[in-house]
Amino acid sequence: MSERTDCRQPVIITLPDGSEREFPAGLTGLEIASSIGKKLAQDALAIVVDGDLRDLDTAIVSNASVSIVTFDSAEGKNIFWHSSSHLMAQAIEELWPGTKFGAGPAIEQGFYYDISSTERFGEEELRQIEAKMVEISGRNSTVRREQMPREQAIEFFRNIRKDPYKVEILEETLKDVKTVSVYHQDGFADLCSGPHLPATGKIKAVQLSNVSSSYWRGDSSRETMQRIYGISFPSEKLLREHTARMEEARKRDHRKIGAELSLFMLTPEVGSGLPIWLPKGAIVRNELETFLKEEQRKRGYLPVYTPHIGNIELYKRSGHYPYYSDSQFPPLTYKDETGREEQYLLKPMNCPHHHLIYSSALRSYRDLPIRLTEFGTVYRHEQSGELNGLVRARGFTQDDSHIYCRPDQLVDEICSAIDLTRFVFRTLGFDDVETRLSMHDPANQSKYGGTSEVWEQAEKDVKEAADRMGISYFIGIGEASFYGPKIDFIVRDAIGRKWQLGTVQVDYVMPERFDLAYIGSDGQKHRPVVIHRAPFGSMERFIGVLIEHTAGNFPLWLAPVQVVVLPIAEDVHDYARSIHTKLHEAGIRAEIDLRSEKIGKKIRESEISKIPCMLVIGRNEQEKGEVSLRRHRKGDEGCYGVSDIIALLRKEIDQRS
């Protein structure tokens, strides 16, 4: 080892803590990890060299900043699960030779692979694949990256691997690429940019969850494939912890709780992905809307309403129709009395309508900023396999606002929008929030509207606002909207899952497309900047996430039924009714249970219904003019006078505590 390394020229490696170490040139990521510690070397999956993810065996030949990637990081999980999709494909190929493979990415929780096989995969087959994956892992086969010219790769996958899906990717998607990489493990090989695990033995525990159908390349006109989902871990302990979380997630499933608490319904008689709000769910939604409307009014927002459909030319002008045509309902076409044909579209976005409202009057620089807001319902034709109750629907309502401001006001307005979004999350109990600055991909400029200069300015403004607000953020290249960069807020729920909810977006493109203007202090026309802002994102998705975050245990101010009055015996019914009436008069949502059931059963059923407060009334309470307060999941909290309990509850509700 020393003879080999002594002949190499030294390089300076800067570690994440800022320290610098000198190593011989040509050392690998594994060698760096080993020099730091044995445990780190065991856990190492890959390295980051000057910001780029690389395989662990990458040789470093010049000075660089280097960090070691482990499973604990987001990058590590992504690499681990992507490698696991390759391991699953190898297992399937060994069990059912001749299987063809489409795409096999890592996803937020695990991985999947789209496959084409004559075998129909079910529960028994999944267990066979799991066993084979564990067997292959036990071989601890080296994973090797091979660079080859694209034309050579086409021949390899056409004549050796005989996989037409990889050939199609090489001939169409990668047609402008000169060199590609192929990863080998045992006799299996897959087209992939990597990086990957150094060996299959890193994957110690595997769980395949389900099989669904998919279309090759997401195109419904192409062949149907089988999509197998799974997750994997570097230890059995981590898998057991994951299984426990998944069990808790099933208990918290918003579709299950939504049905149990009569919040919303989904029925094929209306259509997939089109939720109907039941009275109790409508109360939750209305309370959230009222909360945000009150706060927006304080901050100078002006309410507007726009229709559910619009002329298709409006969305062509905005760019939404060509950019989102695959996820929109087909246009509605009809002929007027003159025979002229017109096309209308179910509204995919609210912003084009708001831009027309802005341009309907001459605006002065003194009028700006103008903040328009609407709870506007929009429609997207999501694939049926992607629908998921409220969190992925075809009809949903956005808490959409558009701020029209002068360039000199822009950063202040972004900061204000950030502040409002954080206020909303704090009030609703989302305390663990990540922030992503979603930037465009300069290498794919044609995907976006506007010039590179406009994007440079917009991204500078977004970063300045985030820095001023003291936000800890990470950069997401290629995550921007087609018209501008975004600040995306990603909340972590009570069981550790991440959900993207609120967003703040800067837009220099739409003002150009809609010729928006204001008269400046110089008497000339100037172009405003637009901020798109939605703290909830969509009401449906936000409430779905909130249900799972709270397990349906809403805070008092938000609960559909805030209080239930529980008389112990019939001789106190009149007193119970009087309390029920006073609660209603105080604006507290209350029910009364006058059934001739034992009080224990009434309490149990109220607990199951997740009602925050129970007022238990017996002869003693009636004689003293009091009530006995029980809290959901907490139990007895003592007796209160009627006026005192109403004041206490009213304060909690008003403070949204």
Secondary structure per residue as TSV (DSSP state, phi and psi in degrees):
chain	resnum	aa	ss	phi	psi
A	1	M	-	360.0	-47.7
A	2	S	H	-67.6	-38.1
A	3	E	H	-64.2	-37.3
A	4	R	H	-69.5	-42.1
A	5	T	H	-80.6	-27.1
A	6	D	H	-63.0	-30.6
A	7	C	T	-81.3	-6.3
A	8	R	S	-90.4	143.7
A	9	Q	-	-70.1	145.9
A	10	P	E	-75.1	149.6
A	11	V	E	-128.0	153.5
A	12	I	E	-99.3	121.1
A	13	I	E	-106.6	123.1
A	14	T	E	-95.8	122.8
A	15	L	-	-90.8	165.9
A	16	P	T	-56.7	-28.5
A	17	D	T	-81.5	3.7
A	18	G	S	91.6	-10.5
A	19	S	-	-72.5	154.3
A	20	E	E	-119.1	140.5
A	21	R	E	-132.8	148.2
A	22	E	E	-100.3	129.2
A	23	F	E	-131.6	159.1
A	24	P	E	-67.1	141.4
A	25	A	T	-61.7	144.2
A	26	G	T	93.6	0.9
A	27	L	E	-69.2	158.0
A	28	T	E	-101.6	168.5
A	29	G	H	-59.6	-37.2
A	30	L	H	-64.2	-38.0
A	31	E	H	-65.8	-38.5
A	32	I	H	-64.1	-46.8
A	33	A	H	-59.4	-42.3
A	34	S	H	-63.5	-35.3
A	35	S	H	-68.8	-23.5
A	36	I	H	-84.9	-41.0
A	37	G	-	176.7	150.2
A	38	K	H	-63.7	-41.1
A	39	K	H	-63.7	-42.6
A	40	L	H	-63.3	-40.0
A	41	A	H	-62.4	-38.2
A	42	Q	H	-67.2	-36.7
A	43	D	H	-86.8	-14.0
A	44	A	-	-63.2	134.1
A	45	L	-	-114.7	-34.9
A	46	A	E	-163.1	-176.7
A	47	I	E	-134.3	158.9
A	48	V	E	-112.9	121.7
A	49	V	E	-115.4	112.2
A	50	D	T	50.4	41.9
A	51	G	T	89.5	-6.9
A	52	D	E	-105.5	132.1
A	53	L	E	-72.5	132.6
A	54	R	E	-136.0	161.6
A	55	D	E	-64.6	153.8
A	56	L	T	-64.2	-27.5
A	57	D	T	-90.2	10.9
A	58	T	-	-63.3	131.7
A	59	A	E	-84.9	134.2
A	60	I	E	-105.3	118.7
A	61	V	-	-113.3	-0.8
A	62	S	S	-144.8	167.8
A	63	N	-	-54.7	138.2
A	64	A	E	-160.9	157.2
A	65	S	E	-90.7	129.6
A	66	V	E	-133.0	137.7
A	67	S	E	-132.4	150.5
A	68	I	E	-94.2	131.4
A	69	V	E	-96.0	127.5
A	70	T	-	-123.0	174.4
A	71	F	T	-63.9	-22.6
A	72	D	T	-65.7	-21.1
A	73	S	S	-94.2	162.0
A	74	A	H	-62.9	-40.4
A	75	E	H	-64.0	-39.5
A	76	G	H	-63.9	-43.8
A	77	K	H	-62.7	-41.0
A	78	N	H	-61.2	-45.8
A	79	I	H	-65.0	-43.6
A	80	F	H	-60.9	-46.1
A	81	W	H	-74.9	-32.2
A	82	H	H	-66.5	-42.8
A	83	S	H	-62.1	-34.0
A	84	S	H	-68.2	-31.3
A	85	S	H	-65.9	-36.7
A	86	H	H	-65.5	-41.1
A	87	L	H	-62.1	-41.4
A	88	M	H	-64.1	-41.3
A	89	A	H	-62.5	-41.5
A	90	Q	H	-61.9	-42.1
A	91	A	H	-62.5	-43.1
A	92	I	H	-63.4	-41.9
A	93	E	H	-64.9	-38.3
A	94	E	H	-69.6	-32.4
A	95	L	H	-81.2	-39.1
A	96	W	S	-131.7	79.3
A	97	P	T	-55.6	145.1
A	98	G	T	97.6	-8.3
A	99	T	-	-63.7	140.5
A	100	K	E	-109.0	149.3
A	101	F	E	-121.3	132.8
A	102	G	-	-93.0	-103.9
A	103	A	-	-115.1	143.9
A	104	G	-	-139.3	71.7
A	105	P	-	-87.0	165.4
A	106	A	E	-77.9	147.6
A	107	I	E	-125.7	-175.8
A	108	E	T	-58.4	-38.8
A	109	Q	T	-128.8	77.0
A	110	G	E	112.7	-135.8
A	111	F	E	-160.8	168.6
A	112	Y	E	-147.8	165.8
A	113	Y	E	-139.4	133.1
A	114	D	E	-89.0	125.0
A	115	I	E	-129.7	155.4
A	116	S	E	-118.4	116.1
A	117	S	-	-151.7	149.8
A	118	T	S	-74.8	-18.4
A	119	E	S	-75.3	134.7
A	120	R	-	-95.6	119.4
A	121	F	-	-90.2	129.5
A	122	G	-	-133.7	-163.0
A	123	E	H	-59.1	-43.3
A	124	E	H	-63.2	-42.2
A	125	E	H	-66.7	-36.8
A	126	L	H	-61.6	-39.7
A	127	R	H	-67.2	-36.2
A	128	Q	H	-63.1	-43.1
A	129	I	H	-64.8	-42.8
A	130	E	H	-56.2	-48.4
A	131	A	H	-61.0	-41.4
A	132	K	H	-66.8	-37.6
A	133	M	H	-62.4	-42.3
A	134	V	H	-64.9	-39.1
A	135	E	H	-62.3	-45.8
A	136	I	H	-65.3	-39.1
A	137	S	H	-58.5	-39.6
A	138	G	H	-63.0	-23.1
A	139	R	H	-72.3	-21.5
A	140	N	T	52.8	46.9
A	141	S	-	-69.3	140.0
A	142	T	B	-67.9	138.5
A	143	V	-	-99.3	120.9
A	144	R	E	-119.0	131.8
A	145	R	E	-93.4	134.5
A	146	E	E	-126.4	124.8
A	147	Q	E	-87.6	135.3
A	148	M	E	-149.4	151.6
A	149	P	E	-58.7	147.7
A	150	R	H	-56.0	-42.6
A	151	E	H	-63.1	-38.3
A	152	Q	H	-66.1	-38.4
A	153	A	H	-65.3	-37.4
A	154	I	H	-60.8	-45.7
A	155	E	H	-64.1	-38.6
A	156	F	I	-61.7	-47.4
A	157	F	I	-79.5	-20.3
A	158	R	I	-82.6	-42.6
A	159	N	I	-107.2	-26.2
A	160	I	I	-101.0	-56.8
A	161	R	S	-76.9	-28.1
A	162	K	-	54.6	52.5
A	163	D	-	-121.4	99.3
A	164	P	H	-64.4	-26.5
A	165	Y	H	-67.0	-40.8
A	166	K	H	-68.1	-36.0
A	167	V	H	-62.1	-43.0
A	168	E	H	-62.5	-42.2
A	169	I	I	-60.6	-44.3
A	170	L	I	-65.7	-38.2
A	171	E	I	-81.5	-25.7
A	172	E	I	-112.1	-62.6
A	173	T	I	-65.9	-39.7
A	174	L	T	-105.5	26.8
A	175	K	T	-63.8	-24.7
A	176	D	T	-96.4	5.6
A	177	V	-	-96.3	135.1
A	178	K	S	-85.5	-40.6
A	179	T	E	-127.5	138.8
A	180	V	E	-126.6	170.4
A	181	S	E	-118.7	144.5
A	182	V	E	-125.3	134.0
A	183	Y	E	-105.5	132.0
A	184	H	E	-113.2	140.4
A	185	Q	E	-147.9	121.0
A	186	D	T	53.3	-130.2
A	187	G	T	-92.5	3.1
A	188	F	E	-92.4	144.7
A	189	A	E	-143.3	145.1
A	190	D	E	-142.8	141.9
A	191	L	E	-73.4	123.9
A	192	C	-	-166.9	146.2
A	193	S	-	-84.4	-15.9
A	194	G	-	72.0	-165.4
A	195	P	-	-75.6	171.3
A	196	H	-	-134.7	170.3
A	197	L	-	-61.2	152.3
A	198	P	S	-71.0	-24.0
A	199	A	B	-157.2	154.7
A	200	T	G	-68.1	-22.0
A	201	G	G	-66.2	-12.5
A	202	K	G	-64.8	-25.7
A	203	I	-	-89.2	103.6
A	204	K	-	-98.6	-25.6
A	205	A	E	-141.0	133.9
A	206	V	E	-134.6	142.8
A	207	Q	E	-141.4	116.3
A	208	L	E	-94.5	130.6
A	209	S	E	-101.2	-45.1
A	210	N	E	-163.8	170.0
A	211	V	E	-125.5	135.1
A	212	S	E	-133.6	170.2
A	213	S	E	-93.3	152.2
A	214	S	E	-148.2	165.0
A	215	Y	E	-105.1	141.7
A	216	W	G	-59.3	124.0
A	217	R	G	61.1	24.0
A	218	G	G	69.4	15.4
A	219	D	-	-102.9	115.6
A	220	S	T	-66.4	-13.8
A	221	S	T	-86.1	-8.0
A	222	R	S	-94.7	-179.7
A	223	E	-	-66.9	150.0
A	224	T	E	-85.5	137.2
A	225	M	E	-121.8	170.3
A	226	Q	E	-104.5	127.9
A	227	R	E	-106.4	116.9
A	228	I	E	-103.8	125.4
A	229	Y	E	-101.4	147.3
A	230	G	E	-160.1	177.2
A	231	I	E	-148.0	154.6
A	232	S	E	-146.1	163.0
A	233	F	E	-148.1	159.0
A	234	P	S	-80.2	2.9
A	235	S	S	-157.0	154.7
A	236	E	H	-65.3	-33.7
A	237	K	H	-59.6	-44.8
A	238	L	H	-65.3	-35.4
A	239	L	H	-65.4	-42.0
A	240	R	H	-62.5	-41.3
A	241	E	H	-63.1	-40.5
A	242	H	H	-62.9	-43.2
A	243	T	H	-61.2	-39.7
A	244	A	H	-64.9	-39.8
A	245	R	H	-64.9	-39.0
A	246	M	H	-66.9	-35.6
A	247	E	H	-65.0	-41.6
A	248	E	H	-65.0	-37.8
A	249	A	H	-63.5	-38.0
A	250	R	H	-63.9	-38.6
A	251	K	H	-64.9	-31.8
A	252	R	H	-92.3	-0.7
A	253	D	-	-49.3	122.2
A	254	H	H	-64.5	-25.7
A	255	R	H	-69.3	-40.5
A	256	K	H	-66.7	-50.9
A	257	I	H	-66.2	-37.5
A	258	G	H	-59.2	-38.0
A	259	A	H	-72.7	-42.8
A	260	E	H	-62.5	-37.2
A	261	L	T	-97.3	5.5
A	262	S	T	55.5	51.0
A	263	L	-	-92.7	-42.7
A	264	F	E	-154.6	168.0
A	265	M	E	-140.0	153.5
A	266	L	-	-127.5	129.4
A	267	T	-	-141.3	138.1
A	268	P	T	-63.9	-17.5
A	269	E	T	-67.4	-25.3
A	270	V	T	-94.7	-42.5
A	271	G	-	136.6	148.6
A	272	S	T	-62.7	137.8
A	273	G	T	76.2	14.9
A	274	L	-	-121.0	86.5
A	275	P	-	-70.6	148.3
A	276	I	E	-112.5	128.7
A	277	W	E	-88.1	122.5
A	278	L	-	-81.7	166.9
A	279	P	H	-50.7	-44.6
A	280	K	H	-69.3	-39.4
A	281	G	H	-66.7	-36.0
A	282	A	H	-63.2	-33.6
A	283	I	H	-64.4	-46.2
A	284	V	H	-58.9	-48.0
A	285	R	H	-62.2	-43.9
A	286	N	H	-64.5	-38.5
A	287	E	H	-63.5	-41.6
A	288	L	H	-64.9	-43.0
A	289	E	H	-62.5	-44.1
A	290	T	H	-61.5	-43.7
A	291	F	H	-56.2	-49.9
A	292	L	H	-71.5	-38.3
A	293	K	H	-61.4	-40.8
A	294	E	H	-61.8	-44.8
A	295	E	H	-68.0	-39.2
A	296	Q	H	-65.7	-38.3
A	297	R	H	-60.1	-41.6
A	298	K	H	-62.2	-28.3
A	299	R	T	-98.9	11.0
A	300	G	T	86.7	23.1
A	301	Y	-	-85.2	147.6
A	302	L	E	-113.3	123.4
A	303	P	E	-75.8	144.0
A	304	V	-	-138.9	164.6
A	305	Y	-	-130.8	140.1
A	306	T	-	-132.4	157.9
A	307	P	-	-71.1	167.1
A	308	H	S	-83.2	-13.5
A	309	I	E	-131.4	163.2
A	310	G	E	-154.5	161.1
A	311	N	E	-61.0	135.6
A	312	I	H	-60.4	-26.7
A	313	E	H	-63.5	-30.2
A	314	L	H	-62.5	-42.4
A	315	Y	H	-80.1	-23.6
A	316	K	H	-69.5	-39.5
A	317	R	H	-64.0	-41.5
A	318	S	H	-73.3	-24.3
A	319	G	T	97.3	-6.6
A	320	H	H	-66.7	-36.9
A	321	Y	H	-65.0	-50.8
A	322	P	H	-68.0	-34.7
A	323	Y	H	-73.2	-34.3
A	324	Y	H	-116.1	17.8
A	325	S	G	-59.8	-31.1
A	326	D	G	-69.3	-22.4
A	327	S	G	-113.0	22.9
A	328	Q	S	-114.1	152.7
A	329	F	-	-68.0	150.6
A	330	P	-	-59.3	147.7
A	331	P	-	-60.5	150.3
A	332	L	E	-92.2	120.3
A	333	T	E	-115.2	134.1
A	334	Y	E	-152.2	164.3
A	335	K	E	-111.6	134.7
A	336	D	-	-79.3	-174.4
A	337	E	T	-64.9	-18.4
A	338	T	T	-91.1	-2.4
A	339	G	S	88.9	0.8
A	340	R	-	-76.2	131.8
A	341	E	E	-86.6	135.3
A	342	E	E	-128.4	150.4
A	343	Q	E	-123.6	136.6
A	344	Y	E	-123.3	155.5
A	345	L	E	-127.8	136.6
A	346	L	E	-58.9	130.8
A	347	K	-	-57.9	114.8
A	348	P	S	-86.3	-21.4
A	349	M	-	-149.2	151.5
A	350	N	S	-87.9	-23.5
A	351	C	H	-61.0	-39.3
A	352	P	H	-58.8	-36.5
A	353	H	H	-64.8	-41.0
A	354	H	H	-66.8	-36.1
A	355	H	H	-62.7	-37.3
A	356	L	H	-67.4	-36.8
A	357	I	H	-61.9	-44.4
A	358	Y	H	-60.4	-44.9
A	359	S	H	-79.9	-0.3
A	360	S	T	-75.7	-9.0
A	361	A	S	-141.4	156.2
A	362	L	-	-74.1	128.4
A	363	R	-	-110.3	140.7
A	364	S	B	-103.6	157.7
A	365	Y	T	-59.7	-25.1
A	366	R	T	-73.0	-21.9
A	367	D	T	-77.1	-21.7
A	368	L	-	-87.3	147.8
A	369	P	-	-79.5	147.6
A	370	I	E	-108.9	125.5
A	371	R	E	-116.9	104.5
A	372	L	E	-96.9	139.7
A	373	T	E	-140.1	147.4
A	374	E	E	-157.4	138.9
A	375	F	E	-89.8	88.3
A	376	G	E	-106.3	129.9
A	377	T	E	-83.7	132.3
A	378	V	E	-127.1	167.4
A	379	Y	E	-135.0	132.9
A	380	R	-	-134.3	135.1
A	381	H	-	-88.4	75.9
A	382	E	-	-67.7	149.4
A	383	Q	-	-61.3	140.7
A	384	S	G	-58.7	-34.5
A	385	G	G	-70.1	-13.9
A	386	E	G	-98.2	-8.4
A	387	L	-	-68.3	142.7
A	388	N	B	-151.9	81.5
A	389	G	T	53.1	-125.9
A	390	L	T	-83.0	-27.2
A	391	V	T	-78.9	-14.5
A	392	R	B	-145.2	95.4
A	393	A	-	-122.2	169.5
A	394	R	S	-94.8	-22.7
A	395	G	E	-125.9	122.7
A	396	F	E	-151.9	158.1
A	397	T	E	-109.9	122.2
A	398	Q	E	-95.2	140.6
A	399	D	E	-85.6	72.0
A	400	D	E	-88.7	130.9
A	401	S	E	-135.0	147.1
A	402	H	E	-130.1	124.1
A	403	I	E	-106.5	123.8
A	404	Y	E	-106.3	116.3
A	405	C	E	-140.4	165.5
A	406	R	-	-76.5	154.6
A	407	P	G	-55.4	-34.4
A	408	D	G	-73.5	-12.9
A	409	Q	G	-96.8	-9.2
A	410	L	H	-60.0	-52.3
A	411	V	H	-62.8	-40.2
A	412	D	H	-59.8	-41.9
A	413	E	H	-69.4	-36.8
A	414	I	H	-62.7	-43.6
A	415	C	H	-60.7	-41.1
A	416	S	H	-64.5	-40.2
A	417	A	H	-66.3	-38.1
A	418	I	H	-62.5	-44.7
A	419	D	H	-60.8	-42.6
A	420	L	H	-63.4	-43.8
A	421	T	H	-62.0	-43.7
A	422	R	H	-64.3	-37.9
A	423	F	H	-60.9	-43.7
A	424	V	H	-60.9	-47.4
A	425	F	H	-63.7	-42.2
A	426	R	H	-61.1	-43.8
A	427	T	H	-63.2	-35.9
A	428	L	T	-90.4	4.5
A	429	G	T	85.7	16.2
A	430	F	-	-94.3	96.0
A	431	D	-	-96.3	-18.8
A	432	D	-	-104.6	99.6
A	433	V	E	-126.9	126.8
A	434	E	E	-98.4	154.2
A	435	T	E	-125.3	129.2
A	436	R	E	-114.5	128.1
A	437	L	E	-88.8	107.0
A	438	S	E	-89.6	106.7
A	439	M	E	-104.3	165.8
A	440	H	-	-83.2	167.5
A	441	D	-	-101.6	104.2
A	442	P	G	-58.0	-24.9
A	443	A	G	-74.1	-9.6
A	444	N	G	-132.2	51.0
A	445	Q	G	-58.9	-29.7
A	446	S	G	-65.0	-17.5
A	447	K	G	-72.8	-17.6
A	448	Y	S	-116.8	154.1
A	449	G	S	-81.6	159.8
A	450	G	S	83.2	169.7
A	451	T	-	-90.1	166.0
A	452	S	H	-64.3	-30.9
A	453	E	H	-66.0	-41.4
A	454	V	H	-62.2	-42.8
A	455	W	H	-65.9	-39.4
A	456	E	H	-59.6	-43.3
A	457	Q	H	-67.5	-44.2
A	458	A	H	-61.8	-43.3
A	459	E	H	-69.4	-33.1
A	460	K	H	-63.0	-42.8
A	461	D	H	-63.8	-44.0
A	462	V	H	-61.9	-45.1
A	463	K	H	-66.2	-39.6
A	464	E	H	-61.5	-43.0
A	465	A	H	-65.3	-44.6
A	466	A	H	-62.1	-40.2
A	467	D	H	-66.5	-41.1
A	468	R	H	-63.4	-36.0
A	469	M	T	-81.9	-1.3
A	470	G	T	68.8	29.2
A	471	I	-	-80.3	135.6
A	472	S	-	-87.3	119.7
A	473	Y	E	-137.2	167.1
A	474	F	E	-127.8	157.9
A	475	I	E	-95.4	133.4
A	476	G	E	-116.6	97.2
A	477	I	E	-71.7	132.3
A	478	G	T	86.0	2.8
A	479	E	-	-95.6	-1.7
A	480	A	S	-68.8	159.8
A	481	S	B	-72.4	166.7
A	482	F	T	-68.1	-18.1
A	483	Y	T	-109.4	-1.6
A	484	G	B	172.3	164.0
A	485	P	-	-70.5	160.5
A	486	K	E	-133.0	154.9
A	487	I	E	-109.1	109.2
A	488	D	E	-102.3	134.8
A	489	F	E	-105.0	123.4
A	490	I	E	-116.7	113.0
A	491	V	E	-95.5	149.7
A	492	R	E	-106.4	126.4
A	493	D	-	-85.0	-174.4
A	494	A	T	-63.2	-21.9
A	495	I	T	-112.3	19.6
A	496	G	S	91.5	0.5
A	497	R	-	-79.4	150.4
A	498	K	E	-103.3	139.5
A	499	W	E	-136.0	130.4
A	500	Q	E	-83.9	124.2
A	501	L	E	-121.5	-93.4
A	502	G	E	-68.4	159.5
A	503	T	E	-151.5	147.9
A	504	V	E	-129.8	125.5
A	505	Q	E	-127.1	140.5
A	506	V	E	-103.7	137.1
A	507	D	E	-138.2	109.5
A	508	Y	S	-98.0	-9.0
A	509	V	H	-82.8	-49.4
A	510	M	H	-61.7	-37.0
A	511	P	H	-57.5	-32.8
A	512	E	H	-71.7	-45.5
A	513	R	H	-65.8	-32.2
A	514	F	T	-102.5	8.5
A	515	D	T	50.7	45.6
A	516	L	-	-74.7	143.6
A	517	A	-	-152.8	162.3
A	518	Y	E	-142.4	157.0
A	519	I	E	-90.0	119.8
A	520	G	-	-80.5	179.0
A	521	S	T	-65.5	-17.0
A	522	D	T	-88.9	2.4
A	523	G	S	80.3	4.0
A	524	Q	S	-102.9	160.5
A	525	K	E	-77.6	138.4
A	526	H	E	-133.0	158.9
A	527	R	-	-95.1	125.4
A	528	P	-	-77.6	167.7
A	529	V	E	-107.9	146.1
A	530	V	E	-110.3	137.1
A	531	I	E	-113.1	123.8
A	532	H	E	-92.3	131.9
A	533	R	E	-145.8	129.3
A	534	A	E	-148.8	96.6
A	535	P	S	-61.1	-43.2
A	536	F	S	-76.1	-31.8
A	537	G	S	89.7	-84.8
A	538	S	-	-133.7	145.7
A	539	M	H	-61.8	-41.7
A	540	E	H	-62.2	-52.3
A	541	R	H	-62.5	-44.3
A	542	F	H	-61.4	-44.9
A	543	I	H	-68.2	-38.2
A	544	G	H	-58.9	-45.5
A	545	V	H	-65.9	-41.2
A	546	L	H	-62.6	-39.9
A	547	I	H	-59.2	-45.2
A	548	E	H	-72.4	-34.1
A	549	H	H	-64.3	-42.5
A	550	T	H	-94.7	-5.6
A	551	A	T	57.8	29.7
A	552	G	T	81.9	0.4
A	553	N	-	-88.1	77.5
A	554	F	-	-69.1	149.5
A	555	P	-	-63.2	161.2
A	556	L	T	-53.2	-44.8
A	557	W	T	-66.0	-23.3
A	558	L	T	-102.4	-15.8
A	559	A	-	-63.8	137.4
A	560	P	S	-59.7	-44.4
A	561	V	S	-114.0	116.4
A	562	Q	-	-86.1	-35.2
A	563	V	E	-140.6	140.9
A	564	V	E	-121.7	132.3
A	565	V	E	-92.9	124.2
A	566	L	E	-121.0	93.1
A	567	P	E	-73.2	141.1
A	568	I	S	-79.0	-36.1
A	569	A	S	-141.3	165.1
A	570	E	G	-65.7	-28.7
A	571	D	G	-72.5	-4.2
A	572	V	G	-113.0	12.2
A	573	H	H	-61.5	-41.8
A	574	D	H	-62.7	-42.8
A	575	Y	H	-63.4	-41.5
A	576	A	H	-61.9	-41.6
A	577	R	H	-63.1	-37.8
A	578	S	H	-65.7	-37.5
A	579	I	H	-68.2	-41.9
A	580	H	H	-57.9	-43.2
A	581	T	H	-63.2	-43.7
A	582	K	H	-64.9	-36.4
A	583	L	H	-62.2	-44.7
A	584	H	H	-61.4	-43.3
A	585	E	H	-63.6	-27.4
A	586	A	T	-85.4	3.3
A	587	G	T	78.6	22.5
A	588	I	-	-100.6	128.4
A	589	R	-	-74.3	110.6
A	590	A	E	-132.7	148.8
A	591	E	E	-123.0	164.6
A	592	I	E	-132.7	137.2
A	593	D	-	-110.7	101.4
A	594	L	-	-100.7	12.9
A	595	R	-	-66.9	154.1
A	596	S	S	-87.8	54.4
A	597	E	S	-106.2	159.2
A	598	K	-	-65.2	148.8
A	599	I	H	-62.7	-32.2
A	600	G	H	-60.5	-41.4
A	601	K	H	-67.9	-40.3
A	602	K	H	-61.7	-41.6
A	603	I	H	-65.7	-44.6
A	604	R	H	-59.8	-43.6
A	605	E	H	-68.2	-34.2
A	606	S	H	-67.6	-36.9
A	607	E	H	-63.9	-44.8
A	608	I	H	-61.1	-36.6
A	609	S	T	-78.0	-2.3
A	610	K	T	59.4	37.7
A	611	I	-	-78.7	124.9
A	612	P	S	-60.2	-39.6
A	613	C	E	-129.5	136.9
A	614	M	E	-120.2	127.7
A	615	L	E	-105.2	105.3
A	616	V	E	-90.5	132.0
A	617	I	E	-129.4	122.1
A	618	G	-	-125.4	-167.9
A	619	R	H	-63.5	-40.2
A	620	N	H	-61.1	-44.6
A	621	E	H	-63.6	-40.2
A	622	Q	H	-64.5	-43.4
A	623	E	H	-63.6	-35.2
A	624	K	H	-92.1	-3.7
A	625	G	T	66.5	39.2
A	626	E	E	-125.7	179.2
A	627	V	E	-137.4	154.8
A	628	S	E	-102.5	121.5
A	629	L	E	-93.1	127.5
A	630	R	E	-118.7	136.5
A	631	R	E	-102.7	141.0
A	632	H	T	-57.4	127.1
A	633	R	T	70.5	0.1
A	634	K	T	-117.5	-33.7
A	635	G	E	97.7	-160.0
A	636	D	E	-68.2	134.5
A	637	E	E	-123.0	16.8
A	638	G	E	95.1	-178.9
A	639	C	E	-100.2	147.6
A	640	Y	E	-136.4	149.9
A	641	G	E	-67.6	155.4
A	642	V	H	-60.5	-47.2
A	643	S	H	-64.9	-33.5
A	644	D	H	-68.7	-43.1
A	645	I	H	-68.1	-37.1
A	646	I	H	-65.1	-42.0
A	647	A	H	-63.6	-41.0
A	648	L	H	-62.8	-49.0
A	649	L	H	-67.3	-40.0
A	650	R	H	-62.3	-38.8
A	651	K	H	-65.0	-44.6
A	652	E	H	-61.1	-41.8
A	653	I	H	-66.9	-46.9
A	654	D	H	-65.6	-33.9
A	655	Q	T	-84.5	-5.0
A	656	R	T	48.0	48.5
A	657	S	-	-85.8	360.0
